[in-house]
Amino acid sequence: MRKEKEWIEDCMEEDSQGRQGAEEIQDKRVKTRAVERKKQNTQYWLKAAENLLDSDTPQAAMILGYFAAESKVEQALAKQNIKVNTHICAIKGLSRVLEKPDQAKQLQKAYQKRKEINYETQLGENKEKPKKFIQDTIKPIIQSLEE
């Protein structure tokens, strides 16, 4: 109950600028489309990430891998009638709504890694680190949310 209350306060209520980190999906067709679109996004971003692993830009695979996992979380939340509008509310939704705090911690780490690469690219990293990231972090999150 406390976690659900925190989720509502953190994500479902408007902030001081009138934005919501997440909102309720009220139309069944909108829900169905959101679930299918997020499923397709997950598959697309994961495939794109895997394609980059053996390229000369493997760190980009980590960025796309994060988006694959986040899309899977958004798909699972859409099934619960929730549309997520922010990265943070996707992570909090994984922990509090879907009740998967361990996966949420992993997604939070993946989010931080994605930001590091986006804003402070570390091109000197070896190719094994992105492969390990996709295999050990991204795929387990996605698999934990499969039907």
C-alpha positions as CSV (number, residue, x, y, z in Angstrom):
1,M,0.0,0.0,0.0
2,R,2.8,2.4,0.9
3,K,4.6,1.7,-2.3
4,E,1.5,2.2,-4.4
5,K,0.8,5.5,-2.6
6,E,4.4,6.6,-3.4
7,W,4.0,5.6,-7.0
8,I,0.8,7.7,-7.3
9,E,2.5,10.7,-5.6
10,D,5.7,10.4,-7.7
11,C,4.3,9.6,-11.1
12,M,0.5,9.8,-11.4
13,E,0.0,13.3,-9.9
14,E,0.8,16.4,-11.7
15,D,4.0,18.2,-10.7
16,S,4.2,22.0,-10.2
17,Q,4.5,22.5,-13.9
18,G,1.4,20.4,-14.7
19,R,3.3,17.3,-16.0
20,Q,2.7,13.7,-15.1
21,G,5.3,11.0,-15.1
22,A,2.6,8.5,-15.9
23,E,-1.1,8.5,-16.6
24,E,-4.0,6.0,-16.6
25,I,-5.0,4.5,-20.0
26,Q,-8.8,4.6,-20.1
27,D,-9.6,3.5,-23.6
28,K,-9.2,-0.2,-24.4
29,R,-8.1,0.5,-28.0
30,V,-5.4,2.9,-26.8
31,K,-4.2,0.2,-24.4
32,T,-4.1,-2.5,-27.0
33,R,-2.2,-0.2,-29.4
34,A,0.3,0.8,-26.6
35,V,0.9,-2.8,-25.6
36,E,1.6,-3.8,-29.2
37,R,3.7,-0.8,-30.1
38,K,5.9,-1.2,-27.0
39,K,6.3,-4.9,-27.8
40,Q,7.5,-4.0,-31.3
41,N,9.8,-1.3,-29.9
42,T,11.4,-3.9,-27.5
43,Q,12.1,-6.3,-30.4
44,Y,13.4,-3.5,-32.6
45,W,15.7,-1.9,-30.1
46,L,17.1,-5.3,-28.9
47,K,17.8,-6.4,-32.5
48,A,19.4,-3.0,-33.2
49,A,21.6,-3.4,-30.1
50,E,22.6,-6.9,-31.0
51,N,23.6,-5.7,-34.5
52,L,25.9,-3.1,-33.0
53,L,27.8,-5.4,-30.7
54,D,30.2,-6.6,-33.4
55,S,30.5,-3.2,-35.1
56,D,32.9,-0.4,-34.5
57,T,30.3,1.4,-32.3
58,P,29.5,-1.2,-29.6
59,Q,28.8,1.3,-26.9
60,A,25.7,2.4,-28.9
61,A,24.4,-1.1,-28.3
62,M,24.2,-0.2,-24.6
63,I,22.0,2.8,-25.3
64,L,19.6,0.8,-27.6
65,G,19.6,-2.1,-25.1
66,Y,18.4,0.3,-22.4
67,F,15.6,1.4,-24.6
68,A,14.7,-2.2,-25.4
69,A,14.4,-3.0,-21.7
70,E,12.5,0.3,-21.0
71,S,10.0,-0.5,-23.8
72,K,9.4,-3.9,-22.3
73,V,8.6,-2.3,-18.9
74,E,6.3,0.2,-20.6
75,Q,4.5,-2.7,-22.4
76,A,4.0,-4.4,-19.0
77,L,2.7,-1.2,-17.4
78,A,0.4,-0.6,-20.4
79,K,-1.1,-4.0,-19.7
80,Q,-1.9,-2.5,-16.2
81,N,-3.6,0.5,-17.9
82,I,-0.6,2.8,-17.3
83,K,1.1,5.0,-19.9
84,V,4.6,6.1,-18.8
85,N,5.9,9.5,-19.8
86,T,9.4,9.5,-18.1
87,H,12.3,7.2,-17.6
88,I,12.2,7.5,-13.9
89,C,8.5,6.5,-13.7
90,A,9.2,3.5,-15.9
91,I,11.8,2.4,-13.3
92,K,9.6,3.2,-10.4
93,G,6.7,1.4,-12.1
94,L,8.8,-1.7,-12.5
95,S,9.5,-1.7,-8.8
96,R,6.3,-0.5,-7.3
97,V,3.5,-1.5,-9.7
98,L,5.0,-4.6,-11.3
99,E,6.6,-5.5,-7.9
100,K,10.0,-6.3,-9.4
101,P,12.4,-4.2,-7.3
102,D,15.5,-6.3,-8.2
103,Q,14.9,-5.7,-11.9
104,A,14.2,-2.0,-11.2
105,K,17.6,-1.7,-9.6
106,Q,19.1,-3.3,-12.8
107,L,17.1,-0.9,-15.0
108,Q,18.3,2.0,-12.9
109,K,21.9,1.0,-13.4
110,A,21.2,0.6,-17.2
111,Y,19.7,4.0,-17.2
112,Q,22.7,5.5,-15.6
113,K,25.0,3.7,-18.0
114,R,22.9,5.0,-20.9
115,K,23.2,8.5,-19.7
116,E,27.0,8.2,-19.2
117,I,27.4,7.0,-22.8
118,N,25.0,9.6,-24.2
119,Y,26.6,12.5,-22.5
120,E,30.2,11.4,-21.8
121,T,30.9,8.8,-24.4
122,Q,33.7,6.4,-23.3
123,L,34.9,5.2,-26.6
124,G,37.9,3.5,-25.1
125,E,35.8,0.7,-23.6
126,N,36.4,-2.8,-25.0
127,K,33.8,-4.6,-27.0
128,E,33.2,-7.2,-24.3
129,K,31.6,-4.8,-21.9
130,P,28.6,-4.0,-24.2
131,K,28.1,-7.7,-24.9
132,K,28.1,-8.5,-21.2
133,F,25.7,-5.5,-20.5
134,I,23.2,-6.8,-23.1
135,Q,23.5,-10.4,-22.0
136,D,23.6,-9.9,-18.2
137,T,21.5,-6.8,-17.7
138,I,19.1,-6.1,-20.6
139,K,18.0,-9.6,-21.6
140,P,17.2,-10.7,-18.0
141,I,15.0,-7.6,-17.5
142,I,13.1,-8.3,-20.7
143,Q,12.8,-12.0,-20.0
144,S,11.4,-11.4,-16.5
145,L,8.6,-9.5,-18.1
146,E,7.7,-11.9,-20.8
147,E,4.2,-13.4,-20.6
